[in-house]
Amino acid sequence: MNHERPGAEGPKRIVIIGGGPGGTTCATHAARLGADVTLIEKDIVGGAAHLLDCIPSKAMIATGGAMSAMRDATKMGLAKVDVELDFEALRTRIVDIEDRLEDSVTSLLQSQGVRLIEGTGRMTSPHDVEVTRLTGEVEHLSADVIVLSTGSRPRIPDWAPVDKVRVLTTRDAYPPPELPTRLIVIGSGVTGVEFVHMFNSFGSEVTLIVSRQQVLPEKDPEVAAVLEQSFLDRGVHLLMGARAESIESDGQSVKVKCSDGRVAEGSHVLLAIGSIPNSDNLGLEAAGVKTTNGYVDIDHNCRSNQPHIYAAGDLSGKLPLSSVASTQGRKIAEHVMGMHSLPHQHIDYDKAASAIFTDPEIADVGVAESDAFAEGRKIRVTKVPFSVSAKALINNDSRGFVKIVSDPATGVVLGGSIVGRHAAELISVLALAASAGLTVRDLVESLFVHPALAEVVGEAAE
Ligand SMILES: Cc1cc2nc3c(=O)[nH]c(=O)nc-3n(C[C@H](O)[C@H](O)[C@H](O)COP(=O)(O)OP(=O)(O)OC[C@H]3O[C@@H](n4cnc5c(N)ncnc54)[C@H](O)[C@@H]3O)c2cc1C
């Protein structure tokens, strides 16, 4: 069924529900391209997952990194420095960053003429949206195009008595009400390991419950092994192959019981076991939008089964990354405004770079060696450790490596992994190579700065 309204005059009326990176990027681009845009946000402009999870976590990790650097001062030729976390100052720093980012996103939206409504949006038909403002007032909007970008929230299993003090989800931890002395983290995916790193660097004793036999089970085992070793070196307790099944809290301490009888005890527990889409109460049924497990089904143009209803960000069930959400938002704006529909302009999710902000950092893009091996795909893999780098020696940090995966016949870069200091920045070189179809020869011929960690990328391409 096509719900396009024929003969509509004037600028296209786009209503966007959800003001995270997906919604706000779509709003500013569409407004710039001449659409009449209304954006509805119920909580924080800039996005709940983005501004209350992604950004504070990186800010807290940066504080922990500064503490670790000071603890290691003697290795850099400095006198020993005593360092202590000022928890209130950290809290102020986080709130300040959130406020500044929210203000800058709000000003950008206003400067582009986007109408911003603070409230909760819900579709009542394929073209109608009802907004309940924070004031309680209800408004009805009619739209030519609707964009859904309502994000996701932490998954809480029924055995976890979350109280936001001792038993926390990821969203209660930036920063938590008090600094955990003995923290148990359940879940060893990207979010879980970042928390382990963060609280360990603040001085908390940390236990990580790992359900499989490898931290970061989705990652290349060689990459995961470097992080596992770093955790062990820093005194993190790893409970491998343990599945948490209950949590007891007496208000002073917590106990996590695992299905094999093992018990972890601590002062606090943090759940990092994934997220669920914010698709309830969105009116998806009233609008006739199809979903799978709560995620909106989308095509290569981020369109749902209703051609005028699009979805971006975590709600679309693609990669849960801010960068992906904003790219989808921009592509939707361009598609709605008739700017592209050619296949080469579609998002190639396989080429999205991602990073894990641990110590060392981990970043990858494109084809992973272990996946190619499992699929029986022919690839060429080259790997160079940072220990060969003069800059790594200068930094007093030679851990990790650069690994490049290329096509053995053409030399085209298919992907790669980087483990080590500044991996999240360095991966951009491989991301650009993979998305632009550059070859390893192109990387070898590039004149990198000396001394710089990026030289190792050039050497790994040899
Ligand atoms: C702990 C953690 C760390 C992360 N770190 C990174 C990272 O380092 N790098 C990275 O790229 N990604 C990271 N992510 C993922 C990233 O935050 C998300 O992928 C991204 O925010 C998704 O953007 P979004 O626009 O889909 O959703 P959101 O940012 O969540 O925005 C959705 C918005 O919609 C609003 N909303 C929901 N329902 C309604 C409604 N009915 N009406 C009105 N408004 C509504 C919400 O209030 C919210 O503000 C992290 C996530 C977590 C949990």
The ligand as an SDF file (V2000), in Angstrom:
LIG
                    3D

 53 58  0  0  0  0  0  0  0  0999 V2000
   27.5630    2.6380   27.1520 C   0  0  0  0  0  0  0  0  0  0  0  0
   27.5040    2.9620   25.6920 C   0  0  0  0  0  0  0  0  0  0  0  0
   28.6280    3.4490   25.0500 C   0  0  0  0  0  0  0  0  0  0  0  0
   28.5840    3.7530   23.6820 C   0  0  0  0  0  0  0  0  0  0  0  0
   29.7140    4.1970   23.0630 N   0  0  0  0  0  0  0  0  0  0  0  0
   29.6880    4.4540   21.7390 C   0  0  0  0  0  0  0  0  0  0  0  0
   30.8640    4.9080   21.0670 C   0  0  0  0  0  0  0  0  0  0  0  0
   31.9220    5.0520   21.6710 O   0  0  0  0  0  0  0  0  0  0  0  0
   30.7960    5.1800   19.7480 N   0  0  0  0  0  0  0  0  0  0  0  0
   29.6290    5.0240   19.0400 C   0  0  0  0  0  0  0  0  0  0  0  0
   29.6230    5.2900   17.8260 O   0  0  0  0  0  0  0  0  0  0  0  0
   28.5030    4.5850   19.6340 N   0  0  0  0  0  0  0  0  0  0  0  0
   28.5070    4.2960   20.9700 C   0  0  0  0  0  0  0  0  0  0  0  0
   27.3770    3.8450   21.5900 N   0  0  0  0  0  0  0  0  0  0  0  0
   26.1580    3.6360   20.7880 C   0  0  0  0  0  0  0  0  0  0  0  0
   25.4530    4.9550   20.5190 C   0  0  0  0  0  0  0  0  0  0  0  0
   25.2660    5.6710   21.7060 O   0  0  0  0  0  0  0  0  0  0  0  0
   24.1100    4.6880   19.8360 C   0  0  0  0  0  0  0  0  0  0  0  0
   24.3140    3.7950   18.7660 O   0  0  0  0  0  0  0  0  0  0  0  0
   23.5100    5.9660   19.2960 C   0  0  0  0  0  0  0  0  0  0  0  0
   23.2890    6.8920   20.3300 O   0  0  0  0  0  0  0  0  0  0  0  0
   22.1980    5.6710   18.5650 C   0  0  0  0  0  0  0  0  0  0  0  0
   21.6240    6.8630   18.1470 O   0  0  0  0  0  0  0  0  0  0  0  0
   20.0430    6.9530   18.0190 P   0  0  0  0  0  0  0  0  0  0  0  0
   19.7830    8.2740   17.3780 O   0  0  0  0  0  0  0  0  0  0  0  0
   19.5200    5.7410   17.3840 O   0  0  0  0  0  0  0  0  0  0  0  0
   19.5160    6.8810   19.5250 O   0  0  0  0  0  0  0  0  0  0  0  0
   19.6620    7.8060   20.8160 P   0  0  0  0  0  0  0  0  0  0  0  0
   20.9890    8.4660   20.8980 O   0  0  0  0  0  0  0  0  0  0  0  0
   19.2580    6.9960   21.9940 O   0  0  0  0  0  0  0  0  0  0  0  0
   18.5180    8.8870   20.5960 O   0  0  0  0  0  0  0  0  0  0  0  0
   17.1640    8.5020   20.5620 C   0  0  0  0  0  0  0  0  0  0  0  0
   16.3420    9.5810   21.2210 C   0  0  0  0  0  0  0  0  0  0  0  0
   14.9570    9.3190   21.0020 O   0  0  0  0  0  0  0  0  0  0  0  0
   14.2400    9.7710   22.1420 C   0  0  0  0  0  0  0  0  0  0  0  0
   12.9320    9.1160   22.1440 N   0  0  0  0  0  0  0  0  0  0  0  0
   12.6640    7.7970   22.3320 C   0  0  0  0  0  0  0  0  0  0  0  0
   11.3420    7.5570   22.1930 N   0  0  0  0  0  0  0  0  0  0  0  0
   10.7680    8.7610   21.9100 C   0  0  0  0  0  0  0  0  0  0  0  0
    9.4440    9.1760   21.6460 C   0  0  0  0  0  0  0  0  0  0  0  0
    8.4240    8.2980   21.6020 N   0  0  0  0  0  0  0  0  0  0  0  0
    9.2100   10.4790   21.4170 N   0  0  0  0  0  0  0  0  0  0  0  0
   10.2180   11.3880   21.4480 C   0  0  0  0  0  0  0  0  0  0  0  0
   11.5000   11.0450   21.6850 N   0  0  0  0  0  0  0  0  0  0  0  0
   11.7670    9.7520   21.8990 C   0  0  0  0  0  0  0  0  0  0  0  0
   15.1400    9.3830   23.3060 C   0  0  0  0  0  0  0  0  0  0  0  0
   14.8530   10.1890   24.4260 O   0  0  0  0  0  0  0  0  0  0  0  0
   16.5240    9.6490   22.7280 C   0  0  0  0  0  0  0  0  0  0  0  0
   17.0190   10.9120   23.0820 O   0  0  0  0  0  0  0  0  0  0  0  0
   27.3880    3.5480   22.9540 C   0  0  0  0  0  0  0  0  0  0  0  0
   26.2430    3.0790   23.6090 C   0  0  0  0  0  0  0  0  0  0  0  0
   26.2980    2.7770   24.9610 C   0  0  0  0  0  0  0  0  0  0  0  0
   25.0700    2.2380   25.6410 C   0  0  0  0  0  0  0  0  0  0  0  0
  1  2  1  0
  2  3  1  0
  2 52  2  0
  3  4  2  0
  4  5  1  0
  4 50  1  0
  5  6  2  0
  6  7  1  0
  6 13  1  0
  7  8  2  0
  7  9  1  0
  9 10  1  0
 10 11  2  0
 10 12  1  0
 12 13  2  0
 13 14  1  0
 14 15  1  0
 14 50  1  0
 15 16  1  0
 16 17  1  0
 16 18  1  0
 18 19  1  0
 18 20  1  0
 20 21  1  0
 20 22  1  0
 22 23  1  0
 23 24  1  0
 24 25  2  0
 24 26  1  0
 24 27  1  0
 27 28  1  0
 28 29  2  0
 28 30  1  0
 28 31  1  0
 31 32  1  0
 32 33  1  0
 33 34  1  0
 33 48  1  0
 34 35  1  0
 35 36  1  0
 35 46  1  0
 36 37  1  0
 36 45  1  0
 37 38  2  0
 38 39  1  0
 39 40  1  0
 39 45  2  0
 40 41  1  0
 40 42  2  0
 42 43  1  0
 43 44  2  0
 44 45  1  0
 46 47  1  0
 46 48  1  0
 48 49  1  0
 50 51  2  0
 51 52  1  0
 52 53  1  0
M  END
$$$$
